[in-house]
Amino acid sequence: MAAVVHDHLLRRLSNEAAAAGPGSLFIFVLTLLLVVLLPLLFLRRFVESTASPGDDRLLSKLPSPPNKLPIIGHLHLMGSFPPISLAALAAKHGPDLMLLRLGTVPTVIASSPRAAEAILRTHDHVFASRPRSMVAEVVIYGQSNSCYSPYGDHFRKVRKVVTVHLLNSKKVQAYRPAREEEVAIVMARLLAGAASGAAVDMSALLHSFANDLICRAVSGKFFRAEGRNELFRELIDTNAKLLGGFNLDDYFPRFARVGLVSKIVCADAKKMSRRWDALLDAVIDEHAARAKDDADTDFVDVLLSRQREYGLTRNHIKAILLDMFEAGTDTSYSTLDVAMAELMRKPEAMAKLQAEVRRMVPTKGQEMVTESDLPTMTYLKAVIKETLRLHPAAPLFVPHLSMEACEIDGYTIPSGTRVMVNAWAIGRLSACWDNPHDFIPERFMDGNNDVDLKGKTDFRYVPFGAGRRMCPGIHAAAATLEIMLANLVYRFDWELPAGVRKEDIDMTEVFGLTVHRKDKLLLVPKPAWSFLAASKAS
Ligand code: HEM
């Protein structure tokens, strides 16, 4: 209807102008410009590439899937689980590097060990920044945490605080009693559940374990009494949905920043940020007011004690705490959940793991595996590595951003280009792995154990990333995954609920900030009393 009226108006104007002579013709042309061309130009600005025309020409030389649509570009090809869709596209169109136009944002996808090495090691200094995100700016105090901070002095400072004072291996070691206590609580819950013989929702149990552990590391041993862990969990979930969901700003940044649109885009983020702010302020205030006990410092104590040395504002402290909650909870929970699911689908791997863990525990009749028992459990470590190969918790990492033009394989990637590394695709390349889609922990054993978990030399395996942006929580994650998984298989034998076969376990994953299995994992725990009693007696 609007188009018909518009058409009619233009026709009328042009007839009148032609009849009235050259002065009116000029007015007609001017009107035409205002009515038709300016809105078009204005709209074009919102849907044209965010790269400059010169940079766009350079990017266009990269291999790219053909079926790009107007305005949305390749967005329709992302599918419900982008790592899989991108892996299939890369296999066809760009096995190393490939260009996708996600809305108006040109995005380079690295899908091979060679390409990952180029981005994360050879040119790490170029690709170590992060794109700006309106939602992250609101939720995470102007992106002043480690995870979202653009590269620069502030990032280096925050990263140092996180790696040196919160997550170094000595600190991780210091949290050993806390980890063991939290594992013991889960064991007690499972024993109580086992008494009824009913299936336990392992996904929920492991989720609250990971959440409680982070709450405890962040705000100390009284967190449960304070009753805040449920609130933290709710806020972490909502945050993850906000940051990992479809954000207009990630694909149409110019449009998303227009007055009213930006208000809509940020509305939920603002609500969420007010809730976080109140909660974190309360936690920090309580810590600042109470007497220090050096033997039992948590993350808030550490950050307050380093505040002056590093010139951290209160908002910086809150942003770093958010980092720990956001990056540390879902990654650990989803890895444990999917490891148990894989073990249930492959009973011989479960049996082998149980045999190893039960054999290696030194004291007969010992009720729990302790962290001192773990170093020699090589199959346990292989199971965790294999789980992360098949199911990296952050399969596309957090997007990287180039800070200057850089040449890789004869292609120029201009400054300001968004880059993603597809760790999911790399972990399943048939050129790198035999039977790449099968769960075979043995591939990390028996002389094959040369794969470097830290991503320094072997870019076939990058679940934690590599280089300047590599996950600083790798030691904390390994400690959590090992002690929990070891105890689950040590204390219990596991069965599927009646009528469920191992083939029925659905491994479909849901994509977001991190990924997790879609279905909840229901398992029946059978306490291994006979094993414990036998080992006590012998
Ligand atoms: C199974 C467990 C985990 C996995 C697979 C994992 C994986 C990753 C990956 C892939 C990245 C992004 C790397 C990149 O963008 O290049 C990352 C970043 C990060 N992770 Fe983890 N992570 C895990 C656990 C943890 C834990 C337990 C913590 C902290 C308590 C943590 C803290 C962080 C932080 C702060 C970053 C941002 C680093 C930066 O940009 O400087 N992660 N992680």
Boltz pocket constraint, residues with backbone or C-beta under 6 A from the ligand:
constraints:
  - pocket:
      binder: B
      contacts: [[A, 146], [A, 147], [A, 148], [A, 159], [A, 162], [A, 167], [A, 323], [A, 324], [A, 327], [A, 328], [A, 329], [A, 331], [A, 332], [A, 335], [A, 388], [A, 392], [A, 393], [A, 394], [A, 397], [A, 398], [A, 399], [A, 462], [A, 463], [A, 464], [A, 465], [A, 466], [A, 468], [A, 469], [A, 470], [A, 471], [A, 472], [A, 473], [A, 474], [A, 476], [A, 477]]
      max_distance: 6.0
